[in-house]
Amino acid sequence: MKKIKVGIIGCGTIGAEIARACQGRLKKSVELAAICDADENKAAQLFKILNKKARVLKLNELIKKCDFVVEAASAKISADILKKCIKSNKRCLVMSVGGLLGNEKLLESARSKGVKVYIPSGAICGIDGLKSASIGKVESVTITTRKPPRGLAGAPYLVEKDIDVAGLKEETVIFEGTAADAVKGFPQNINVSAVLSIAGIGSGHTRVRIVASPDCSSNIHEIEIVGEFGKITMRAENVPSKTNPKTSALAIFSAIATLEGALSSVRVGT
Ligand SMILES: NC(=O)c1ccc[n+]([C@@H]2O[C@H](COP(=O)([O-])OP(=O)(O)OC[C@H]3O[C@@H](n4cnc5c(N)ncnc54)[C@H](O)[C@@H]3O)[C@@H](O)[C@H]2O)c1
């Protein structure tokens, strides 16, 4: 069987683990063809630990040379990458899902061109239930995210409002609003609310609460979905990844599982 040529954009926490998986558990079906990063040092660091079939390329060149593009870089660029993949008919897995909110027409365009787009569940469960529920009427989708202050530090919303989460002594709700506003204020922290929005009732109706919790050592997501089907409640307690406290280990596993699923003929779950 011909191996699928994978290219990874973003050589940080998620990109590096996907690269390892391409050369490990997925190696029978995948050839890691190229990597790319805006920071040349990050690409060079990852390149050092890879077998030398993979090349470091510029973004446009990577898209041209690969069959399957993995975006693990930034919400600032994810919509642009998806647009280029649609234009060149390349499969695309998007991790910086927040960047797709407001650009949902790209998903329509992918559908009409028949280009496959993959949006992993990330660090939550329940997307399967939400997709099933959406066949009927869904009344509300609410996510409460509880993170240690270091997992929220530097978010544009906190900078703009001059909120110092590092000095908090007790659990504090720092944001309540729509997913559309949450991804603008917390682009690196709340991608899961964008995933929920796309799978469910949209970013203007999906409700988000963000809680900074000094006593918390994990990233906790609680989701409530109410609809014609009844009610789902879900709670995930995620271990933050070693290299980026904003990114949960489950989000990395979810990306690898989505890539594996995209290459497999057997599909389990909704
Ligand atoms: N969908 C989810 O559930 C989920 C979960 C966690 C993280 N994320 C998102 O996935 C992305 C990667 O996360 P991470 O933990 O690996 O982050 P990271 O900061 O560890 O790595 C990101 C890498 O992308 C590079 N980069 C940034 N802008 C770039 C650009 N324009 N072009 C090329 N490279 C660029 C950076 O230099 C860095 O090396 C982030 O956008 C993050 O918010 C999504």
The ligand as an SDF file (V2000), in Angstrom:
LIG
                    3D

 44 48  0  0  0  0  0  0  0  0999 V2000
   -8.0410   21.5140   19.2980 N   0  0  0  0  0  0  0  0  0  0  0  0
   -7.6170   21.4120   20.5460 C   0  0  0  0  0  0  0  0  0  0  0  0
   -8.2470   20.8250   21.3910 O   0  0  0  0  0  0  0  0  0  0  0  0
   -6.3000   22.0360   20.9290 C   0  0  0  0  0  0  0  0  0  0  0  0
   -5.7080   21.7060   22.1470 C   0  0  0  0  0  0  0  0  0  0  0  0
   -4.4870   22.2700   22.4620 C   0  0  0  0  0  0  0  0  0  0  0  0
   -3.8820   23.1650   21.6000 C   0  0  0  0  0  0  0  0  0  0  0  0
   -4.4990   23.4920   20.4360 N   0  0  0  0  0  0  0  0  0  0  0  0
   -3.9210   24.4510   19.4820 C   0  0  0  0  0  0  0  0  0  0  0  0
   -3.0020   23.7480   18.6480 O   0  0  0  0  0  0  0  0  0  0  0  0
   -1.9220   24.6220   18.2910 C   0  0  0  0  0  0  0  0  0  0  0  0
   -0.5850   23.9700   18.6740 C   0  0  0  0  0  0  0  0  0  0  0  0
   -0.5440   23.7550   20.0720 O   0  0  0  0  0  0  0  0  0  0  0  0
    0.8330   23.4310   20.7960 P   0  0  0  0  0  0  0  0  0  0  0  0
    0.5240   23.0800   22.1940 O   0  0  0  0  0  0  0  0  0  0  0  0
    1.6280   22.4890   19.9760 O   0  0  0  0  0  0  0  0  0  0  0  0
    1.5090   24.8810   20.7670 O   0  0  0  0  0  0  0  0  0  0  0  0
    3.0740   25.2260   20.8610 P   0  0  0  0  0  0  0  0  0  0  0  0
    3.1250   26.6660   21.2350 O   0  0  0  0  0  0  0  0  0  0  0  0
    3.7920   24.2410   21.6890 O   0  0  0  0  0  0  0  0  0  0  0  0
    3.5740   25.0730   19.3520 O   0  0  0  0  0  0  0  0  0  0  0  0
    3.1160   25.8560   18.2890 C   0  0  0  0  0  0  0  0  0  0  0  0
    4.2260   25.9310   17.2400 C   0  0  0  0  0  0  0  0  0  0  0  0
    3.6950   26.5700   16.0840 O   0  0  0  0  0  0  0  0  0  0  0  0
    4.6400   27.5170   15.6200 C   0  0  0  0  0  0  0  0  0  0  0  0
    3.9480   28.5680   14.8840 N   0  0  0  0  0  0  0  0  0  0  0  0
    3.2390   29.6150   15.3820 C   0  0  0  0  0  0  0  0  0  0  0  0
    2.7590   30.3660   14.3810 N   0  0  0  0  0  0  0  0  0  0  0  0
    3.1670   29.7760   13.2300 C   0  0  0  0  0  0  0  0  0  0  0  0
    2.9900   30.0860   11.8520 C   0  0  0  0  0  0  0  0  0  0  0  0
    2.3160   31.1690   11.4730 N   0  0  0  0  0  0  0  0  0  0  0  0
    3.5360   29.2610   10.9240 N   0  0  0  0  0  0  0  0  0  0  0  0
    4.2390   28.1620   11.2980 C   0  0  0  0  0  0  0  0  0  0  0  0
    4.4710   27.8340   12.5920 N   0  0  0  0  0  0  0  0  0  0  0  0
    3.9280   28.6280   13.5450 C   0  0  0  0  0  0  0  0  0  0  0  0
    5.3420   28.0260   16.8650 C   0  0  0  0  0  0  0  0  0  0  0  0
    6.6210   28.5780   16.5670 O   0  0  0  0  0  0  0  0  0  0  0  0
    5.4340   26.7500   17.7010 C   0  0  0  0  0  0  0  0  0  0  0  0
    6.6190   26.0260   17.4500 O   0  0  0  0  0  0  0  0  0  0  0  0
   -2.1660   25.9490   19.0300 C   0  0  0  0  0  0  0  0  0  0  0  0
   -2.8170   26.8680   18.1660 O   0  0  0  0  0  0  0  0  0  0  0  0
   -3.0990   25.5420   20.1520 C   0  0  0  0  0  0  0  0  0  0  0  0
   -3.9320   26.6030   20.5940 O   0  0  0  0  0  0  0  0  0  0  0  0
   -5.6820   22.9250   20.0830 C   0  0  0  0  0  0  0  0  0  0  0  0
  1  2  1  0
  2  3  2  0
  2  4  1  0
  4  5  1  0
  4 44  2  0
  5  6  2  0
  6  7  1  0
  7  8  2  0
  8  9  1  0
  8 44  1  0
  9 10  1  0
  9 42  1  0
 10 11  1  0
 11 12  1  0
 11 40  1  0
 12 13  1  0
 13 14  1  0
 14 15  2  0
 14 16  1  0
 14 17  1  0
 17 18  1  0
 18 19  2  0
 18 20  1  0
 18 21  1  0
 21 22  1  0
 22 23  1  0
 23 24  1  0
 23 38  1  0
 24 25  1  0
 25 26  1  0
 25 36  1  0
 26 27  1  0
 26 35  1  0
 27 28  2  0
 28 29  1  0
 29 30  1  0
 29 35  2  0
 30 31  1  0
 30 32  2  0
 32 33  1  0
 33 34  2  0
 34 35  1  0
 36 37  1  0
 36 38  1  0
 38 39  1  0
 40 41  1  0
 40 42  1  0
 42 43  1  0
M  CHG  2   8   1  16  -1
M  END
$$$$
